[in-house]
Amino acid sequence: MAVMVGIRWLLLAVSIVVLAAGGLVFLSYNNEISRARAAVESGAKVAKTAAGPIEYADRGDGIPLLSIHGAGGGWDQGLANVADLVGDGFRVIAPSRFGYLGTSIPSVASPAAQADAHAALLSSLDVDKVILVGISAGARSAIELALRHPDKVAALILIVPGTYAPESPVMVEGSRGSAFVFWLVNAGADFAWWATEKIAPSALIRFIGVPPELVDAASEEERNRVMTIVRSIEPLSRRFPGINIDSTPDLQRLPLEKIATPTLVMSARDDLFNTLPAAEFAASTIPNAKLVVYHTGGHLLVGHEEDAREVIGDFLARAGVAPLSKPPLAAAARPQPPL
């Protein structure tokens, strides 16, 4: 009898510990997801454009720069993507693409329709011409904007472009872990994404196109940058409709040879989204485009942020759209990225 009583008390104690731990986990999740939701509900505006309501952020002064985010993004990532790549002297306009945060999905959500929405946003803001930065899946509508509205684009920068390649398409990395995370995305599961970040962050790092072992070997600053990007996908439920659009693209060959604007294309050989063939195809087809390829770095160009900033600054200076008046670097002194 005494043994049975002891077992009951033990089970009761274990139950209390489990409930307390569960309560702490839920409290931590609730606090973090509440902050994430509050962050995306402030800091942006909604413009009434000819293409419908478009959510966007507008920061800084200087040369207008339109930052088009990739899959899992929104206006907040559009700002963050270029913050450390272009420096000061720019007015950064960062829209949320179709299905992301406060921008709804129209009846036609193709990259061409998205490009027309970009143009409509610029017109509503009385912005005539921009430096155009398209990252990952955002490169699709960036290219369409350069083709459909060439008068609005002063320079085009495509970073790890999730665009057309004739023989080796862009795709989500095919491990079981990525398949599980993609299921989370389709479920719009905020708690599951948050819990995976705490328990198995390497699965999310791989899902966003970066080899986890590369992050393990990187500096603390770079590791923090990668995890900041992982966390920036929260709240997932506010982004998964857009992610689903980006994940099932109908990519076709576009007349890239008609793009006359100065163009820079960047990628990495170990990008788990396989953007290198698309980058090479775009750079070989767009007249006089410059291609920069890193041996490592994954989809986030881990370890190359400083060099990428120098390359972009040099490119903009040579295109005549840099905010500073200093001349371009001499050819012999230009930074040489690994090829």
C-alpha positions as CSV (number, residue, x, y, z in Angstrom):
1,M,0.0,0.0,0.0
2,A,2.8,2.4,0.9
3,V,4.4,1.6,-2.4
4,M,1.2,2.5,-4.3
5,V,0.9,5.7,-2.5
6,G,4.5,6.6,-3.3
7,I,4.0,5.8,-7.0
8,R,0.9,8.1,-7.0
9,W,2.8,10.9,-5.5
10,L,5.7,10.4,-7.9
11,L,3.3,10.5,-10.9
12,L,1.6,13.6,-9.5
13,A,5.0,15.3,-9.1
14,V,6.0,14.3,-12.7
15,S,2.7,15.6,-14.0
16,I,3.2,18.9,-12.2
17,V,6.7,19.3,-13.6
18,V,5.6,18.5,-17.1
19,L,2.7,20.9,-16.9
20,A,5.0,23.6,-15.5
21,A,7.5,23.0,-18.2
22,G,4.8,23.1,-20.8
23,G,3.5,26.3,-19.4
24,L,6.9,27.9,-19.6
25,V,7.3,26.8,-23.2
26,F,3.9,28.2,-24.1
27,L,4.6,31.5,-22.3
28,S,8.0,31.8,-24.1
29,Y,6.3,31.0,-27.5
30,N,3.4,33.4,-26.9
31,N,5.8,36.3,-26.0
32,E,8.0,35.8,-29.0
33,I,5.2,35.3,-31.5
34,S,3.3,38.2,-30.1
35,R,6.4,40.4,-30.7
36,A,6.8,39.1,-34.2
37,R,3.1,39.8,-35.0
38,A,3.3,43.2,-33.5
39,A,6.5,44.0,-35.6
40,V,4.9,43.2,-38.9
41,E,1.7,45.1,-38.0
42,S,3.7,48.3,-37.6
43,G,6.3,50.1,-39.7
44,A,4.6,49.7,-43.0
45,K,2.0,51.5,-45.0
46,V,-0.6,50.4,-47.6
47,A,-0.7,52.3,-50.9
48,K,-3.8,52.5,-53.0
49,T,-2.4,51.8,-56.5
50,A,-3.8,51.1,-59.9
51,A,-2.9,47.4,-59.2
52,G,-4.8,47.4,-55.9
53,P,-3.6,47.9,-52.3
54,I,0.1,47.2,-51.8
55,E,1.8,47.1,-48.5
56,Y,5.3,48.7,-48.4
57,A,7.9,50.3,-46.2
58,D,9.8,53.5,-47.1
59,R,13.1,54.3,-45.3
60,G,15.9,56.7,-45.8
61,D,16.8,59.5,-48.2
62,G,18.7,59.6,-51.4
63,I,18.6,57.6,-54.6
64,P,15.4,55.4,-54.7
65,L,16.0,51.7,-54.4
66,L,13.3,49.1,-54.8
67,S,14.0,46.0,-52.7
68,I,12.1,42.9,-53.7
69,H,12.2,40.2,-51.1
70,G,12.4,36.5,-51.6
71,A,10.3,33.5,-50.4
72,G,9.4,33.8,-46.7
73,G,9.7,37.6,-46.7
74,G,7.7,40.7,-46.7
75,W,8.4,44.4,-46.4
76,D,10.5,43.8,-43.3
77,Q,12.9,41.4,-45.0
78,G,13.0,43.7,-48.0
79,L,14.5,46.4,-45.7
80,A,16.8,44.0,-44.0
81,N,18.1,42.4,-47.2
82,V,19.7,45.6,-48.4
83,A,20.6,47.3,-45.1
84,D,24.1,45.9,-45.0
85,L,24.7,45.7,-48.7
86,V,24.2,49.2,-50.0
87,G,24.9,51.5,-47.0
88,D,23.6,55.1,-46.7
89,G,22.5,57.5,-49.4
90,F,19.4,55.5,-50.6
91,R,15.7,55.7,-50.2
92,V,14.7,52.1,-49.8
93,I,11.2,51.1,-50.9
94,A,10.3,47.6,-49.8
95,P,6.9,46.2,-50.8
96,S,5.4,43.0,-49.6
97,R,4.8,40.8,-52.6
98,F,1.5,39.0,-53.3
99,G,0.5,36.8,-50.4
100,Y,2.9,38.2,-47.9
101,L,1.9,40.1,-44.8
102,G,-0.5,42.9,-45.7
103,T,-0.6,42.4,-49.5
104,S,-3.4,40.2,-50.7
105,I,-3.3,37.7,-53.6
106,P,-5.1,39.0,-56.8
107,S,-6.8,36.7,-59.3
108,V,-3.6,36.7,-61.4
109,A,-0.4,36.4,-59.2
110,S,2.2,35.8,-61.9
111,P,5.7,37.5,-61.8
112,A,4.5,39.8,-64.7
113,A,1.4,40.9,-62.7
114,Q,3.6,41.4,-59.6
115,A,6.0,43.5,-61.7
116,D,3.1,45.7,-62.9
117,A,2.1,46.1,-59.2
118,H,5.7,47.2,-58.4
119,A,5.4,49.8,-61.2
120,A,2.0,50.9,-59.9
121,L,3.5,51.4,-56.4
122,L,6.3,53.5,-57.8
123,S,3.8,55.6,-59.7
124,S,1.7,56.1,-56.6
125,L,4.8,57.3,-54.8
126,D,5.8,59.7,-57.7
127,V,9.1,57.8,-58.1
128,D,10.3,57.8,-61.7
129,K,13.3,55.5,-61.6
130,V,14.9,53.1,-59.1
131,I,17.9,50.9,-58.5
132,L,16.2,47.5,-58.5
133,V,17.3,44.7,-56.2
134,G,15.6,41.3,-56.6
135,I,16.6,38.5,-54.2
136,S,15.8,34.8,-54.7
137,A,12.1,34.4,-55.8
138,G,11.9,38.2,-55.8
139,A,14.2,38.2,-58.9
140,R,11.4,36.9,-61.0
141,S,9.3,40.1,-60.7
142,A,12.4,42.2,-60.8
143,I,13.3,40.9,-64.2
144,E,9.8,41.3,-65.4
145,L,9.8,44.9,-64.2
146,A,13.0,45.6,-66.1
147,L,11.4,44.1,-69.2
148,R,7.9,45.6,-68.9
149,H,8.8,49.0,-67.5
150,P,12.5,49.6,-68.5
151,D,12.1,53.4,-68.1
152,K,11.7,52.8,-64.3
153,V,14.9,50.8,-63.8
154,A,18.3,52.6,-63.5
155,A,20.3,49.5,-62.5
156,L,19.3,45.8,-61.8
157,I,20.9,43.6,-59.1
158,L,19.8,40.0,-59.0
159,I,21.1,38.1,-55.9
160,V,20.7,34.3,-55.8
161,P,18.0,34.6,-58.4
162,G,15.2,32.0,-58.3
163,T,14.6,32.3,-62.0
164,Y,14.6,30.3,-65.2
165,A,17.4,28.0,-66.2
166,P,17.1,25.8,-69.3
167,E,18.5,22.6,-67.9
168,S,18.9,22.8,-64.1
169,P,15.8,24.4,-62.5
170,V,15.7,26.1,-59.1
171,M,14.2,23.9,-56.5
172,V,13.8,23.3,-52.7
173,E,16.6,21.1,-51.4
174,G,15.3,17.6,-51.3
175,S,16.2,16.2,-47.9
176,R,13.6,14.7,-45.5
177,G,14.2,17.6,-43.2
178,S,13.4,20.1,-45.9
179,A,10.3,18.1,-46.8
180,F,9.2,18.3,-43.1
181,V,9.8,22.0,-43.0
182,F,7.9,22.5,-46.2
183,W,5.0,20.7,-44.6
184,L,5.2,23.2,-41.7
185,V,5.0,26.0,-44.3
186,N,1.9,24.6,-46.0
187,A,0.3,24.2,-42.6
188,G,1.2,27.8,-41.6
189,A,2.2,26.3,-38.3
190,D,3.6,29.2,-36.2
191,F,4.3,27.1,-33.1
192,A,5.9,24.2,-35.1
193,W,8.3,26.7,-36.9
194,W,9.1,28.3,-33.5
195,A,9.7,24.9,-31.8
196,T,11.9,23.6,-34.7
197,E,14.0,26.8,-34.4
198,K,14.6,25.9,-30.7
199,I,15.1,22.2,-31.1
200,A,16.5,21.6,-34.6
201,P,17.6,24.9,-36.1
202,S,19.8,23.1,-38.7
203,A,16.6,21.9,-40.4
204,L,15.5,25.5,-40.9
205,I,18.9,26.6,-42.0
206,R,19.0,23.9,-44.6
207,F,15.5,24.8,-45.7
208,I,16.5,28.4,-46.5
209,G,19.2,27.1,-48.7
210,V,22.3,27.2,-46.6
211,P,24.5,24.1,-45.7
212,P,24.3,23.9,-41.8
213,E,27.9,22.9,-41.6
214,L,28.8,26.2,-43.3
215,V,27.0,28.1,-40.6
216,D,28.7,26.0,-37.9
217,A,32.1,27.1,-39.2
218,A,31.2,30.7,-39.7
219,S,31.9,33.6,-37.3
220,E,29.5,34.4,-34.5
221,E,28.3,37.5,-36.3
222,E,27.4,35.4,-39.4
223,R,25.7,32.7,-37.3
224,N,23.6,35.4,-35.7
225,R,22.8,36.9,-39.1
226,V,21.6,33.5,-40.3
227,M,19.4,32.8,-37.3
228,T,18.0,36.4,-37.5
229,I,16.8,35.5,-41.0
230,V,15.3,32.2,-39.8
231,R,13.4,34.0,-37.0
232,S,12.3,36.8,-39.4
233,I,10.0,34.3,-41.2
234,E,7.8,34.4,-38.1
235,P,4.9,34.7,-38.0
236,L,4.8,32.0,-40.6
237,S,1.0,32.1,-40.9
238,R,1.3,35.7,-42.3
239,R,3.7,34.6,-45.0
240,F,2.8,31.0,-46.1
241,P,0.2,32.1,-48.8
242,G,3.1,33.9,-50.6
243,I,5.5,31.1,-50.0
244,N,3.1,28.7,-51.7
245,I,3.0,31.0,-54.7
246,D,6.8,31.1,-54.8
247,S,7.1,27.3,-54.4
248,T,5.1,26.4,-57.5
249,P,6.5,28.8,-60.1
250,D,5.8,28.4,-63.8
251,L,9.2,29.6,-65.0
252,Q,9.6,30.2,-68.7
253,R,12.4,31.7,-70.8
254,L,12.0,35.5,-70.9
255,P,13.6,37.8,-73.5
256,L,16.5,38.8,-71.2
257,E,18.5,39.9,-74.2
258,K,16.1,43.0,-74.3
259,I,17.3,44.2,-70.9
260,A,19.5,47.2,-71.6
261,T,20.0,48.4,-68.0
262,P,23.3,47.8,-66.2
263,T,22.9,44.4,-64.5
264,L,24.8,42.6,-61.7
265,V,24.1,38.9,-60.9
266,M,25.3,37.1,-57.8
267,S,25.1,33.5,-56.6
268,A,27.1,30.7,-54.8
269,R,28.0,27.2,-56.0
270,D,26.7,25.6,-52.8
271,D,23.3,27.3,-52.8
272,L,21.0,24.5,-51.8
273,F,18.2,26.1,-54.0
274,N,20.4,25.6,-57.0
275,T,20.3,29.2,-58.2
276,L,23.8,29.1,-59.9
277,P,22.5,27.8,-63.3
278,A,19.8,30.5,-63.3
279,A,22.4,33.2,-62.4
280,E,24.8,32.0,-65.1
281,F,22.0,31.9,-67.7
282,A,20.7,35.4,-66.8
283,A,24.2,36.9,-66.8
284,S,25.1,35.2,-70.2
285,T,21.8,36.4,-71.8
286,I,21.5,40.0,-70.4
287,P,23.8,42.2,-72.5
288,N,27.0,43.2,-70.6
289,A,25.8,41.8,-67.3
290,K,28.4,41.2,-64.6
291,L,28.4,37.8,-62.8
292,V,29.9,37.2,-59.4
293,V,30.0,33.6,-58.1
294,Y,31.2,32.5,-54.7
295,H,32.5,29.0,-54.1
296,T,30.7,28.8,-50.8
297,G,28.0,30.9,-49.0
298,G,24.8,29.1,-49.7
299,H,21.6,31.0,-50.4
300,L,22.5,33.8,-48.0
301,L,26.1,34.2,-49.2
302,V,27.4,33.4,-45.7
303,G,30.8,34.9,-45.1
304,H,30.8,37.2,-48.1
305,E,28.6,40.1,-47.0
306,E,31.5,42.6,-46.8
307,D,32.9,41.6,-50.2
308,A,29.4,41.6,-51.7
309,R,28.9,45.2,-50.4
310,E,32.1,46.3,-52.1
311,V,31.1,44.6,-55.4
312,I,27.7,46.2,-55.3
313,G,29.1,49.6,-54.5
314,D,31.6,49.4,-57.4
315,F,28.9,48.2,-59.7
316,L,26.6,51.1,-58.8
317,A,29.4,53.6,-59.2
318,R,30.3,52.3,-62.6
319,A,26.6,52.4,-63.5
320,G,26.5,56.1,-62.5
321,V,23.9,55.6,-59.8
322,A,26.0,55.5,-56.6
323,P,25.0,58.0,-53.9
324,L,28.6,59.2,-53.4
325,S,30.4,61.4,-55.9
326,K,33.7,59.5,-55.8
327,P,34.8,57.8,-59.0
328,P,34.8,54.0,-59.4
329,L,37.7,52.1,-58.1
330,A,40.6,51.6,-60.5
331,A,40.5,48.3,-62.3
332,A,43.6,47.1,-60.6
333,A,42.3,48.0,-57.1
334,R,38.8,46.5,-57.5
335,P,37.9,43.7,-55.2
336,Q,38.1,40.3,-56.9
337,P,35.5,37.9,-55.7
338,P,36.3,34.2,-56.0
339,L,35.1,32.5,-59.2
